[in-house]
């Protein structure tokens, strides 16, 4: 996303008291944890993580260990959004095959416990970086982190969904067609004011789709601040936030990762205009080469892929705008996110023009 990067590490890291809008029934939760989570023993202390725009996320602290709880927000929600049950399923499958995710403990589909579906996983200790320029690190450290990021994505895309028992986790084929349709519907369902660039994109994207690629597990939001790295090494300990994961074209994840190089460096998640060589951060071409060395695959028609991903981000931000309007947004930063719809749409249309629009 595209918030200003000043003090991003402090703004997004760690926990805060639970927002009253997202308060939990602690006694009911304690009873459920005692019955369903191996090794759980209270007393329980609950705090809310600062980061995260979509599903409220909590740290559960007990005398012996800490857990993380992810829940659907309360209130009216867009269809297919906030799918924490799907998150639990995919991390359970990946954990069983050694992919770096937090250990999943249990899923609760009984909305009567805390008011919505939720799941509990282990808290993974390590570093989350909220600014892509990685301030405070040395160039070799930055390069190693970016290499680890690409290698982890390639490792995800190496899985045959059938091997993970995830053949039915989404539909095979027509991935970009279905995604453009989905995000168009999500955007229209939460639209608050006309955005002409979005209207043009909604007309252009379905008529200019790339050919189908192979079907793999697609994370859907694979970026640096959804990774937990080891405290003292460029080792990915866990990939977070699987809400948008499905079966699809791996080039969607690759190009989503690469749009950071098209976003201005004045923003915390932008690298365009930064002195990448001095920072030690790979170029787009180097990132593509790193991914290709692991998988043998390369993205084609990056301008179209960038237009699609920025359109998708604009639709996600519009969904946040709708939740701000409805009072269900999960983050203090939601209003700033909602304000990004217009600039993201404009940027997407700029790439669409380069793709032939």
C-alpha positions in Angstrom: 0.0 0.0 0.0 1.0 3.6 -0.2 1.2 5.4 3.2 3.9 8.0 3.8 7.0 6.2 5.3 7.9 8.6 8.1 8.2 6.6 11.3 6.6 3.6 9.6 8.4 1.1 11.8 7.0 2.7 15.0 3.6 3.3 13.5 3.0 -0.3 12.3 5.1 -2.4 14.7 4.0 -4.0 17.9 0.7 -4.0 19.8 -1.6 -1.6 21.4 -4.7 -1.8 23.7 -7.6 -3.5 22.0 -9.8 -1.1 20.1 -13.2 -1.1 21.8 -14.8 -1.8 18.4 -12.9 -5.1 18.2 -13.1 -6.1 21.9 -13.3 -9.9 22.6 -15.3 -11.8 25.3 -12.1 -12.8 27.2 -13.9 -15.4 29.4 -15.5 -17.2 26.4 -12.2 -17.1 24.5 -10.3 -18.5 27.5 -12.8 -21.4 27.7 -12.5 -22.1 24.0 -8.7 -22.0 24.0 -8.5 -24.3 27.0 -10.6 -26.8 25.1 -9.1 -26.5 21.6 -5.5 -25.3 21.8 -2.8 -27.8 22.8 -0.8 -26.7 25.8 -2.9 -23.6 26.5 -3.1 -22.4 30.1 -4.2 -19.0 31.3 -4.4 -16.4 32.7 -4.8 -14.6 29.4 -3.8 -11.1 28.4 -5.0 -9.7 25.0 -3.5 -6.9 22.9 -4.2 -5.8 19.3 -1.5 -5.6 16.6 -1.1 -2.1 15.1 -0.5 -3.3 11.6 -3.2 -4.9 9.3 -6.0 -3.2 7.5 -8.5 -6.0 7.1 -8.8 -8.7 9.7 -8.3 -7.6 13.3 -5.3 -9.4 14.7 -4.5 -9.9 18.4 -1.6 -11.1 20.6 -2.7 -13.6 23.2 -0.2 -13.7 26.1 -0.1 -16.5 28.7 2.5 -17.2 31.4 4.2 -19.8 29.2 3.8 -18.7 25.6 2.2 -16.2 23.2 -0.3 -16.8 20.4 -1.8 -14.8 17.5 -5.6 -14.6 16.9 -7.0 -13.6 13.5 -10.7 -12.9 13.2 -13.2 -11.7 10.7 -14.4 -8.1 11.5 -17.9 -7.8 12.8 -20.7 -6.1 10.8 -21.7 -6.3 7.2 -18.8 -7.6 5.0 -18.2 -7.9 1.3 -18.8 -11.4 -0.1 -15.7 -13.6 -0.1 -13.7 -11.1 1.9 -11.9 -11.7 5.3 -11.7 -15.4 4.7 -9.8 -16.4 7.8 -11.0 -20.0 7.4 -9.2 -20.2 4.1 -6.1 -18.6 5.7 -6.1 -21.4 8.3 -6.5 -24.1 5.7 -3.6 -22.9 3.6 -1.1 -22.3 6.4 -2.0 -25.7 7.9 -1.2 -27.4 4.5 2.0 -25.4 4.0 3.2 -25.9 7.6 2.9 -29.7 7.2 5.3 -29.5 4.2 7.9 -27.3 5.9 7.1 -24.0 4.3 7.7 -21.0 6.6 4.4 -20.1 8.2 3.3 -19.6 11.8 2.2 -22.9 13.4 -1.6 -23.2 13.2 -3.4 -24.4 16.3 -7.1 -24.3 15.8 -10.0 -22.8 13.8 -13.2 -21.7 15.4 -16.2 -21.5 13.1 -18.7 -20.9 15.9 -19.4 -17.2 15.7 -21.0 -17.4 19.2 -17.6 -17.5 20.9 -16.3 -14.0 20.1 -18.8 -12.8 17.5 -17.0 -14.0 14.3 -15.0 -16.8 12.9 -11.3 -16.8 14.0 -8.2 -19.0 14.2 -5.2 -19.2 16.5 -1.6 -19.7 15.5 1.8 -19.4 17.2 3.5 -16.0 17.4 6.8 -16.1 15.5 9.6 -14.1 16.9 11.7 -12.0 14.4 11.8 -8.8 12.4 9.1 -7.2 10.2 10.3 -4.4 8.0 7.7 -1.8 7.1 9.9 0.4 4.9 11.3 -1.1 1.7 14.4 1.0 1.8 15.3 -0.9 5.0 16.8 2.1 6.9 19.5 1.2 9.4 20.8 -1.8 7.5 23.9 -2.1 5.3 23.7 -2.7 1.6 24.8 -6.4 1.8 22.1 -7.0 4.4 19.4 -5.4 2.2 20.4 -7.5 -0.8 20.3 -10.7 1.3 16.8 -9.9 2.5 15.5 -9.2 -1.0 17.1 -12.4 -2.2 15.5 -14.4 0.6 12.1 -12.8 -0.3 12.3 -13.9 -3.9 13.6 -17.4 -2.9 10.6 -17.8 -0.5 8.2 -16.8 -3.2 9.8 -19.2 -5.7 9.6 -22.0 -3.1 5.8 -21.3 -2.6 5.2 -21.5 -6.4 7.1 -24.8 -6.6 4.4 -26.6 -4.8 1.9 -28.6 -6.8 -1.5 -27.8 -5.1 -2.4 -31.5 -5.3 0.6 -32.3 -3.1 -0.8 -30.0 -0.5 -4.3 -31.4 -0.8 -5.3 -28.0 -2.1 -6.5 -28.9 -5.6 -9.9 -27.4 -4.7 -8.5 -24.2 -3.1 -9.5 -22.3 -6.2 -10.4 -22.8 -9.8 -7.8 -23.6 -12.4 -7.5 -21.4 -15.5 -8.8 -17.9 -16.4 -7.1 -16.5 -13.3 -6.7 -12.9 -14.4 -10.2 -12.8 -16.0 -11.7 -14.0 -12.7 -9.6 -11.6 -10.6 -10.5 -8.6 -12.7 -14.2 -9.6 -12.4 -13.9 -10.1 -8.6 -12.2 -6.8 -7.9 -14.5 -4.9 -10.2 -17.4 -6.3 -8.2 -15.7 -5.5 -4.9 -15.0 -2.0 -6.0 -18.5 -1.4 -7.2 -19.9 -2.8 -3.9 -17.9 -0.3 -1.8 -17.8 2.6 -4.3 -18.2 6.0 -2.5 -17.6 8.5 -5.3 -16.9 8.3 -9.1 -13.2 7.6 -10.1 -12.9 7.9 -13.9 -9.6 6.0 -14.1 -11.2 3.0 -12.4 -14.1 3.1 -14.9 -11.6 3.1 -17.8 -9.6 0.2 -16.2 -12.8 -1.8 -15.7 -13.4 -1.4 -19.5 -9.8 -2.1 -20.6 -8.5 -4.9 -18.4 -11.1 -7.7 -19.4 -10.4 -7.1 -23.1 -6.6 -7.3 -22.8 -6.0 -10.3 -20.6 -2.7 -12.2 -20.8 -2.6 -15.9 -21.7 -3.1 -18.4 -18.9 -0.1 -19.5 -17.0 0.4 -22.5 -14.8 -1.8 -23.0 -11.7 0.0 -22.7 -8.4 -0.7 -21.4 -4.8 -0.9 -17.6 -5.1 -0.4 -15.7 -1.9 -2.1 -12.6 -3.2 -0.3 -10.0 -0.9 3.3 -11.1 -1.0 5.4 -8.2 0.2 8.1 -7.4 2.6 5.9 -6.4 5.5 4.1 -9.7 5.4 7.3 -11.6 6.2 8.9 -12.3 9.5 12.7 -12.5 9.2 15.0 -14.0 11.7 16.3 -11.5 14.3 19.9 -11.6 13.0 19.8 -13.2 9.5 18.2 -12.9 6.1 16.0 -16.0 6.8 12.3 -15.9 6.3 10.7 -17.4 9.4 7.1 -16.9 8.4 4.9 -15.6 5.6 1.8 -13.8 7.0 -1.6 -12.7 5.9 -3.0 -15.4 3.6 -6.4 -13.8 3.3 -6.2 -13.4 -0.5 -4.5 -16.7 -1.3 -6.0 -19.0 -3.9 -5.0 -21.1 -6.9 -3.8 -18.9 -9.8 -1.0 -17.7 -12.0 2.2 -17.2 -10.1 3.0 -14.2 -12.2 0.3 -12.3 -10.3 2.5 -12.7 -7.1 5.7 -11.9 -8.9 4.3 -8.7 -10.6 2.7 -7.6 -7.3 6.0 -7.8 -5.6 7.6 -5.8 -8.4 5.2 -2.9 -8.4 7.2 -1.5 -5.5 9.8 -0.5 -8.2 7.1 1.6 -9.9 5.9 3.4 -6.7 7.7 6.6 -5.7 10.5 6.2 -3.2 8.9 9.0 -1.2 6.4 6.4 0.0 7.5 3.7 2.4 6.6 0.9 0.0 8.0 2.6 -3.1 11.4 2.3 -4.7 11.0 4.3 -7.9 13.7 7.0 -8.0 15.7 5.5 -5.1 19.5 4.9 -5.6 19.1 1.1 -5.6 22.8 0.4 -6.2 23.8 2.5 -3.3 21.2 0.9 -1.1 22.1 -2.6 -2.2 18.6 -3.3 -3.4 18.2 -5.4 -6.6 16.7 -3.8 -9.7 13.5 -5.1 -11.3 15.6 -7.0 -13.8 17.7 -8.5 -11.1 14.6 -9.6 -9.1 13.2 -11.2 -12.3 16.5 -13.0 -12.8 16.6 -14.2 -9.2 13.0 -15.6 -9.6 13.8 -17.2 -13.0 16.9 -18.8 -11.6 14.7 -20.6 -9.1 11.7 -21.4 -11.3 12.6 -21.0 -14.9 9.7 -18.6 -15.3 9.6 -14.9 -16.1 6.7 -12.4 -16.2 5.7 -11.1 -19.7 4.0 -7.8 -20.4 4.9 -6.2 -17.1 3.0 -2.9 -17.9 -0.3 -4.9 -18.1 0.5 -6.7 -14.9 1.4 -3.5 -13.1 -1.9 -1.9 -14.3 -3.8 -5.0 -13.0 -2.1 -5.0 -9.6 -2.5 -1.2 -9.1 -6.2 -1.5 -10.1 -6.5 -4.4 -7.6 -4.8 -2.3 -4.9 -7.2 0.6 -5.7 -10.2 -1.8 -5.3 -8.8 -3.0 -2.0 -8.4 0.6 -0.8 -11.9 1.3 -1.9 -13.1 -1.6 0.2 -11.3 0.0 3.2 -13.0 3.3 2.3 -16.3 1.4 2.5 -15.5 0.0 5.9 -14.5 3.5 7.1 -17.9 4.7 6.0 -19.6 1.7 7.7 -17.5 1.9 10.9 -15.9 -1.6 10.5 -12.3 -0.6 9.4 -9.7 -2.5 11.5 -6.8 -0.1 11.5 -6.1 3.4 12.7 -4.5 4.0 9.3 -7.6 3.0 7.4 -8.6 6.6 6.4 -5.2 7.2 4.9 -5.5 4.0 3.0 -8.9 5.0 1.7 -7.5 8.2 0.3 -5.2 6.2 -2.0 -7.9 5.1 -4.4 -7.5 8.0 -6.8 -3.7 8.0 -7.0 -3.5 4.2 -7.4 -6.2 4.3 -10.1 -4.3 7.1 -11.9 -1.1 5.1 -11.7 -2.8 2.0 -13.0 -4.2 3.8 -15.9 -0.8 5.1 -16.8 0.6 1.6 -17.0 -2.5 0.5 -18.9 -1.7 3.2 -21.5 1.8 1.7 -21.8 0.2 -1.8 -22.2 -1.8 -0.5 -25.2 -4.9 1.1 -23.8 
